[in-house]
Structures are given as C-alpha cells and as structure tokens.
Amino acid sequence: MINTNTAPAGHDGGPKLAYARRMSTFADTDLLALAARLANEAAEIIRTIRARGFETVTKTDSSPVTEADHAAEAHILRGLRAATPDIPVIAEEEVAAGLQAYATPAYWLVDPLDGTREFAAGRDDFTVNIGLVRNGRAALGAMALPAYHQLYTGGVGLGAYREDKNGVQAIHVRTAPQEGLSVLASRHHADDTRLAEYLNSKKIAHLATSVQP
C-alpha cells in the first residue's frame, strides 16, 4: 500500500534503483487513486482562487503563471512526496524556477494548471495533469477539468474512466471512422507547424480547439 502518513520528503535524488525496487511494492490501482485524489483536490484549490480573483505574472519564457498554478502544484507535490517518497517528481513550476530534474526510470510528471492562458482569460479550457512515467512511456494518470467538475483517469491494464456529476463511467478509444480522425488541439497551438507535420499523413475529419463539456 502507499504510505499516506509520511511527512513530505525534500527534493528527490539518490540511487536510481532504490525507488525502482520500492515502486514494485505499490499497486498501480493505489497510485492511480492517489493521482486522482490529488488532481481533484488541486481542482478545488483552483476553483477557490478563481472565485476570489488572482494576479497573472509572466515567466522568463514569456508564458503566464498565476497563484493558482503555484498553489495547485504545491498541494500535489506535498501529496506525492508524502505518499511515494521514493518516486521522483518533475513539476512545471519547480522546473521553471530552476530545480534540476533528474533522468530516472520512473517518475511523476505534473502540470498543475495546463492552460494558464485560458484560465487567466476567464475561459474554462484548462486542466490539472498528474502522470506516472515508466521507461519513457505513460503508465497511468489523472486529468481534472476544474471548470467542468470532471475527472479522467486511466492506466495500462487499468482501463480508463470519466467521473462527473452523473457518476463514473468507463471510456475507451474507438476505431477510426471512415471519414477520418477527430483531433482536439489547444486554440493557442492549433496552427503549430509540428502538429501539422504530425497530422500530415493522417486523414482528419474534424479539428476542434476547445474542451467540450
């Protein structure tokens, strides 16, 4: 079981194999439940800050950041490091602040508020993302949509689910229809040349640029 009572650890480091061995004692269902809980809690933090107002500042890379980004990330980091101290965490705002991220076989990857431009503009298309990466591939993850009160979870061998006001339902990918793929892209990156290059060899039926509730 995950240790849910340990005090938060400091920045992760140490021998690579130590946490790799320890990870084998954690059930992926427990890790996914942890990610889901923290994503939902971070979503509530973001909603609270949004309701009372906030300031937006610009980072050195010219991208925006708000109090909600920092508060949500701090909460997620405390939870992950307390429950799974041997699994390193790479988080957007820590990296932006200059914290060195170590290459390891497995780690948590956190974007506490993906879509800060949307959030700062008063729109609803932003998410909380917590994923576990193993050997360069996504193993499991949780994504909360604070404005829509939705939570998506999934993992290799665990299935995928959507939770909202109607309860929890299993979701799955569909076979691509004859007319082509449906693509969802950020309104800020829909014209990115890298996206165009990736989709160039694929038949596209529909390209959307916002989250649908």
ROKOLMAR-602881 format. One record per residue (C-alpha): residue number from 1; residue in one letter; z, y, x. Coordinates in nm, 2 decimals. Layout:
<recs>
<rec pos="NUM" code="a" w="Z" v="Y" u="X"/>
...
</recs>
This chain:
<recs>
<rec pos="1" code="m" w="0.00" v="0.00" u="0.00"/>
<rec pos="2" code="i" w="-0.05" v="0.36" u="0.10"/>
<rec pos="3" code="n" w="0.26" v="0.54" u="0.24"/>
<rec pos="4" code="t" w="0.32" v="0.81" u="-0.01"/>
<rec pos="5" code="n" w="0.66" v="0.93" u="0.12"/>
<rec pos="6" code="t" w="0.59" v="1.00" u="0.48"/>
<rec pos="7" code="a" w="0.61" v="1.37" u="0.59"/>
<rec pos="8" code="p" w="0.28" v="1.53" u="0.68"/>
<rec pos="9" code="a" w="0.16" v="1.45" u="1.03"/>
<rec pos="10" code="g" w="0.02" v="1.70" u="1.27"/>
<rec pos="11" code="h" w="-0.35" v="1.71" u="1.37"/>
<rec pos="12" code="d" w="-0.48" v="1.37" u="1.42"/>
<rec pos="13" code="g" w="-0.55" v="1.21" u="1.76"/>
<rec pos="14" code="g" w="-0.45" v="0.91" u="1.97"/>
<rec pos="15" code="p" w="-0.63" v="0.59" u="2.04"/>
<rec pos="16" code="k" w="-0.92" v="0.51" u="1.81"/>
<rec pos="17" code="l" w="-0.82" v="0.15" u="1.74"/>
<rec pos="18" code="a" w="-0.47" v="0.24" u="1.62"/>
<rec pos="19" code="y" w="-0.57" v="0.38" u="1.29"/>
<rec pos="20" code="a" w="-0.86" v="0.14" u="1.26"/>
<rec pos="21" code="r" w="-0.62" v="-0.15" u="1.26"/>
<rec pos="22" code="r" w="-0.38" v="0.02" u="1.03"/>
<rec pos="23" code="m" w="-0.66" v="0.11" u="0.78"/>
<rec pos="24" code="s" w="-0.72" v="-0.26" u="0.72"/>
<rec pos="25" code="t" w="-0.38" v="-0.28" u="0.55"/>
<rec pos="26" code="f" w="-0.48" v="-0.02" u="0.29"/>
<rec pos="27" code="a" w="-0.67" v="-0.14" u="-0.01"/>
<rec pos="28" code="d" w="-0.97" v="0.07" u="-0.09"/>
<rec pos="29" code="t" w="-0.86" v="0.09" u="-0.45"/>
<rec pos="30" code="d" w="-0.55" v="0.27" u="-0.33"/>
<rec pos="31" code="l" w="-0.74" v="0.50" u="-0.10"/>
<rec pos="32" code="l" w="-0.98" v="0.59" u="-0.39"/>
<rec pos="33" code="a" w="-0.68" v="0.65" u="-0.62"/>
<rec pos="34" code="l" w="-0.53" v="0.88" u="-0.35"/>
<rec pos="35" code="a" w="-0.86" v="1.08" u="-0.32"/>
<rec pos="36" code="a" w="-0.89" v="1.11" u="-0.70"/>
<rec pos="37" code="r" w="-0.54" v="1.23" u="-0.74"/>
<rec pos="38" code="l" w="-0.57" v="1.49" u="-0.47"/>
<rec pos="39" code="a" w="-0.91" v="1.61" u="-0.60"/>
<rec pos="40" code="n" w="-0.77" v="1.66" u="-0.95"/>
<rec pos="41" code="e" w="-0.46" v="1.84" u="-0.81"/>
<rec pos="42" code="a" w="-0.68" v="2.07" u="-0.60"/>
<rec pos="43" code="a" w="-0.90" v="2.14" u="-0.90"/>
<rec pos="44" code="e" w="-0.59" v="2.26" u="-1.09"/>
<rec pos="45" code="i" w="-0.50" v="2.49" u="-0.79"/>
<rec pos="46" code="i" w="-0.85" v="2.64" u="-0.80"/>
<rec pos="47" code="r" w="-0.83" v="2.69" u="-1.18"/>
<rec pos="48" code="t" w="-0.50" v="2.87" u="-1.14"/>
<rec pos="49" code="i" w="-0.62" v="3.10" u="-0.87"/>
<rec pos="50" code="r" w="-0.94" v="3.17" u="-1.06"/>
<rec pos="51" code="a" w="-0.75" v="3.27" u="-1.37"/>
<rec pos="52" code="r" w="-0.53" v="3.53" u="-1.19"/>
<rec pos="53" code="g" w="-0.80" v="3.67" u="-0.96"/>
<rec pos="54" code="f" w="-0.87" v="3.64" u="-0.59"/>
<rec pos="55" code="e" w="-1.04" v="3.81" u="-0.29"/>
<rec pos="56" code="t" w="-1.35" v="3.69" u="-0.12"/>
<rec pos="57" code="v" w="-1.40" v="3.74" u="0.26"/>
<rec pos="58" code="t" w="-1.69" v="3.65" u="0.49"/>
<rec pos="59" code="k" w="-1.66" v="3.39" u="0.77"/>
<rec pos="60" code="t" w="-1.82" v="3.42" u="1.11"/>
<rec pos="61" code="d" w="-2.12" v="3.21" u="0.99"/>
<rec pos="62" code="s" w="-2.17" v="3.47" u="0.70"/>
<rec pos="63" code="s" w="-2.06" v="3.22" u="0.43"/>
<rec pos="64" code="p" w="-1.79" v="3.33" u="0.18"/>
<rec pos="65" code="v" w="-1.43" v="3.19" u="0.17"/>
<rec pos="66" code="t" w="-1.15" v="3.26" u="-0.08"/>
<rec pos="67" code="e" w="-0.78" v="3.20" u="-0.12"/>
<rec pos="68" code="a" w="-0.88" v="2.90" u="-0.34"/>
<rec pos="69" code="d" w="-1.07" v="2.73" u="-0.05"/>
<rec pos="70" code="h" w="-0.76" v="2.76" u="0.17"/>
<rec pos="71" code="a" w="-0.50" v="2.66" u="-0.09"/>
<rec pos="72" code="a" w="-0.70" v="2.36" u="-0.21"/>
<rec pos="73" code="e" w="-0.77" v="2.24" u="0.14"/>
<rec pos="74" code="a" w="-0.40" v="2.28" u="0.24"/>
<rec pos="75" code="h" w="-0.29" v="2.07" u="-0.05"/>
<rec pos="76" code="i" w="-0.55" v="1.80" u="0.02"/>
<rec pos="77" code="l" w="-0.46" v="1.78" u="0.39"/>
<rec pos="78" code="r" w="-0.09" v="1.75" u="0.32"/>
<rec pos="79" code="g" w="-0.15" v="1.47" u="0.08"/>
<rec pos="80" code="l" w="-0.40" v="1.27" u="0.30"/>
<rec pos="81" code="r" w="-0.19" v="1.31" u="0.62"/>
<rec pos="82" code="a" w="0.13" v="1.22" u="0.45"/>
<rec pos="83" code="a" w="-0.02" v="0.91" u="0.28"/>
<rec pos="84" code="t" w="-0.26" v="0.79" u="0.56"/>
<rec pos="85" code="p" w="-0.13" v="0.95" u="0.88"/>
<rec pos="86" code="d" w="-0.35" v="0.72" u="1.10"/>
<rec pos="87" code="i" w="-0.68" v="0.82" u="0.94"/>
<rec pos="88" code="p" w="-0.81" v="1.15" u="1.08"/>
<rec pos="89" code="v" w="-0.92" v="1.43" u="0.85"/>
<rec pos="90" code="i" w="-1.21" v="1.66" u="0.91"/>
<rec pos="91" code="a" w="-1.19" v="1.96" u="0.67"/>
<rec pos="92" code="e" w="-1.42" v="2.25" u="0.63"/>
<rec pos="93" code="e" w="-1.18" v="2.54" u="0.67"/>
<rec pos="94" code="e" w="-1.00" v="2.38" u="0.96"/>
<rec pos="95" code="v" w="-1.33" v="2.33" u="1.14"/>
<rec pos="96" code="a" w="-1.43" v="2.69" u="1.06"/>
<rec pos="97" code="a" w="-1.10" v="2.81" u="1.22"/>
<rec pos="98" code="g" w="-1.19" v="2.63" u="1.54"/>
<rec pos="99" code="l" w="-0.99" v="2.30" u="1.51"/>
<rec pos="100" code="q" w="-1.17" v="2.03" u="1.71"/>
<rec pos="101" code="a" w="-1.30" v="1.74" u="1.51"/>
<rec pos="102" code="y" w="-1.29" v="1.40" u="1.69"/>
<rec pos="103" code="a" w="-1.55" v="1.13" u="1.65"/>
<rec pos="104" code="t" w="-1.38" v="0.82" u="1.52"/>
<rec pos="105" code="p" w="-1.50" v="0.50" u="1.34"/>
<rec pos="106" code="a" w="-1.33" v="0.61" u="1.02"/>
<rec pos="107" code="y" w="-1.22" v="0.95" u="0.88"/>
<rec pos="108" code="w" w="-1.16" v="1.15" u="0.57"/>
<rec pos="109" code="l" w="-1.42" v="1.43" u="0.51"/>
<rec pos="110" code="v" w="-1.30" v="1.72" u="0.29"/>
<rec pos="111" code="d" w="-1.48" v="2.01" u="0.14"/>
<rec pos="112" code="p" w="-1.21" v="2.17" u="-0.07"/>
<rec pos="113" code="l" w="-1.44" v="2.40" u="-0.26"/>
<rec pos="114" code="d" w="-1.81" v="2.32" u="-0.23"/>
<rec pos="115" code="g" w="-2.00" v="2.61" u="-0.39"/>
<rec pos="116" code="t" w="-1.78" v="2.91" u="-0.30"/>
<rec pos="117" code="r" w="-2.07" v="3.15" u="-0.37"/>
<rec pos="118" code="e" w="-2.08" v="3.01" u="-0.73"/>
<rec pos="119" code="f" w="-1.70" v="3.03" u="-0.76"/>
<rec pos="120" code="a" w="-1.68" v="3.39" u="-0.63"/>
<rec pos="121" code="a" w="-1.96" v="3.50" u="-0.86"/>
<rec pos="122" code="g" w="-1.77" v="3.37" u="-1.17"/>
<rec pos="123" code="r" w="-2.01" v="3.08" u="-1.23"/>
<rec pos="124" code="d" w="-1.89" v="2.72" u="-1.29"/>
<rec pos="125" code="d" w="-2.10" v="2.51" u="-1.05"/>
<rec pos="126" code="f" w="-1.85" v="2.42" u="-0.77"/>
<rec pos="127" code="t" w="-1.67" v="2.10" u="-0.67"/>
<rec pos="128" code="v" w="-1.38" v="1.95" u="-0.48"/>
<rec pos="129" code="n" w="-1.51" v="1.68" u="-0.25"/>
<rec pos="130" code="i" w="-1.30" v="1.41" u="-0.07"/>
<rec pos="131" code="g" w="-1.47" v="1.12" u="0.10"/>
<rec pos="132" code="l" w="-1.39" v="0.84" u="0.34"/>
<rec pos="133" code="v" w="-1.65" v="0.77" u="0.60"/>
<rec pos="134" code="r" w="-1.66" v="0.44" u="0.79"/>
<rec pos="135" code="n" w="-1.90" v="0.38" u="1.08"/>
<rec pos="136" code="g" w="-2.12" v="0.67" u="0.98"/>
<rec pos="137" code="r" w="-2.15" v="0.57" u="0.61"/>
<rec pos="138" code="a" w="-1.97" v="0.68" u="0.30"/>
<rec pos="139" code="a" w="-1.72" v="0.42" u="0.19"/>
<rec pos="140" code="l" w="-1.56" v="0.59" u="-0.11"/>
<rec pos="141" code="g" w="-1.50" v="0.93" u="-0.25"/>
<rec pos="142" code="a" w="-1.39" v="1.16" u="-0.53"/>
<rec pos="143" code="m" w="-1.55" v="1.47" u="-0.66"/>
<rec pos="144" code="a" w="-1.38" v="1.70" u="-0.91"/>
<rec pos="145" code="l" w="-1.56" v="1.97" u="-1.11"/>
<rec pos="146" code="p" w="-1.27" v="2.22" u="-1.19"/>
<rec pos="147" code="a" w="-1.46" v="2.44" u="-1.44"/>
<rec pos="148" code="y" w="-1.57" v="2.13" u="-1.64"/>
<rec pos="149" code="h" w="-1.25" v="1.93" u="-1.61"/>
<rec pos="150" code="q" w="-1.45" v="1.64" u="-1.48"/>
<rec pos="151" code="l" w="-1.38" v="1.39" u="-1.20"/>
<rec pos="152" code="y" w="-1.63" v="1.15" u="-1.05"/>
<rec pos="153" code="t" w="-1.51" v="0.86" u="-0.83"/>
<rec pos="154" code="g" w="-1.68" v="0.57" u="-0.66"/>
<rec pos="155" code="g" w="-1.69" v="0.34" u="-0.36"/>
<rec pos="156" code="v" w="-1.87" v="0.05" u="-0.20"/>
<rec pos="157" code="g" w="-1.77" v="-0.26" u="-0.41"/>
<rec pos="158" code="l" w="-1.56" v="-0.04" u="-0.64"/>
<rec pos="159" code="g" w="-1.81" v="0.08" u="-0.89"/>
<rec pos="160" code="a" w="-1.85" v="0.45" u="-1.00"/>
<rec pos="161" code="y" w="-1.67" v="0.63" u="-1.28"/>
<rec pos="162" code="r" w="-1.67" v="0.96" u="-1.46"/>
<rec pos="163" code="e" w="-1.35" v="1.10" u="-1.62"/>
<rec pos="164" code="d" w="-1.34" v="1.39" u="-1.86"/>
<rec pos="165" code="k" w="-1.19" v="1.48" u="-2.20"/>
<rec pos="166" code="n" w="-1.35" v="1.17" u="-2.35"/>
<rec pos="167" code="g" w="-1.18" v="0.94" u="-2.11"/>
<rec pos="168" code="v" w="-1.31" v="0.72" u="-1.83"/>
<rec pos="169" code="q" w="-1.65" v="0.56" u="-1.83"/>
<rec pos="170" code="a" w="-1.84" v="0.35" u="-1.58"/>
<rec pos="171" code="i" w="-2.16" v="0.51" u="-1.45"/>
<rec pos="172" code="h" w="-2.44" v="0.37" u="-1.24"/>
<rec pos="173" code="v" w="-2.78" v="0.47" u="-1.09"/>
<rec pos="174" code="r" w="-3.09" v="0.40" u="-1.29"/>
<rec pos="175" code="t" w="-3.42" v="0.26" u="-1.18"/>
<rec pos="176" code="a" w="-3.65" v="0.55" u="-1.11"/>
<rec pos="177" code="p" w="-3.87" v="0.61" u="-1.42"/>
<rec pos="178" code="q" w="-4.25" v="0.60" u="-1.40"/>
<rec pos="179" code="e" w="-4.27" v="0.98" u="-1.43"/>
<rec pos="180" code="g" w="-4.06" v="1.03" u="-1.11"/>
<rec pos="181" code="l" w="-3.71" v="1.12" u="-0.98"/>
<rec pos="182" code="s" w="-3.47" v="1.38" u="-1.12"/>
<rec pos="183" code="v" w="-3.33" v="1.60" u="-0.84"/>
<rec pos="184" code="l" w="-3.02" v="1.82" u="-0.86"/>
<rec pos="185" code="a" w="-3.00" v="2.09" u="-0.59"/>
<rec pos="186" code="s" w="-2.79" v="2.39" u="-0.52"/>
<rec pos="187" code="r" w="-2.95" v="2.71" u="-0.65"/>
<rec pos="188" code="h" w="-2.89" v="2.85" u="-0.30"/>
<rec pos="189" code="h" w="-3.07" v="2.57" u="-0.12"/>
<rec pos="190" code="a" w="-3.34" v="2.46" u="-0.37"/>
<rec pos="191" code="d" w="-3.61" v="2.63" u="-0.15"/>
<rec pos="192" code="d" w="-3.47" v="2.49" u="0.18"/>
<rec pos="193" code="t" w="-3.76" v="2.35" u="0.38"/>
<rec pos="194" code="r" w="-3.55" v="2.05" u="0.47"/>
<rec pos="195" code="l" w="-3.52" v="1.95" u="0.11"/>
<rec pos="196" code="a" w="-3.89" v="2.00" u="0.06"/>
<rec pos="197" code="e" w="-3.97" v="1.78" u="0.36"/>
<rec pos="198" code="y" w="-3.73" v="1.50" u="0.24"/>
<rec pos="199" code="l" w="-3.88" v="1.50" u="-0.11"/>
<rec pos="200" code="n" w="-4.24" v="1.54" u="0.01"/>
<rec pos="201" code="s" w="-4.32" v="1.17" u="0.00"/>
<rec pos="202" code="k" w="-4.14" v="1.11" u="-0.34"/>
<rec pos="203" code="k" w="-4.26" v="1.16" u="-0.69"/>
<rec pos="204" code="i" w="-4.05" v="1.43" u="-0.86"/>
<rec pos="205" code="a" w="-4.03" v="1.46" u="-1.24"/>
<rec pos="206" code="h" w="-3.76" v="1.73" u="-1.26"/>
<rec pos="207" code="l" w="-3.57" v="1.96" u="-1.02"/>
<rec pos="208" code="a" w="-3.25" v="2.12" u="-1.15"/>
<rec pos="209" code="t" w="-3.05" v="2.38" u="-0.98"/>
<rec pos="210" code="s" w="-2.72" v="2.38" u="-1.17"/>
<rec pos="211" code="v" w="-2.45" v="2.13" u="-1.27"/>
<rec pos="212" code="q" w="-2.49" v="2.01" u="-1.63"/>
<rec pos="213" code="p" w="-2.16" v="1.97" u="-1.82"/>
</recs>
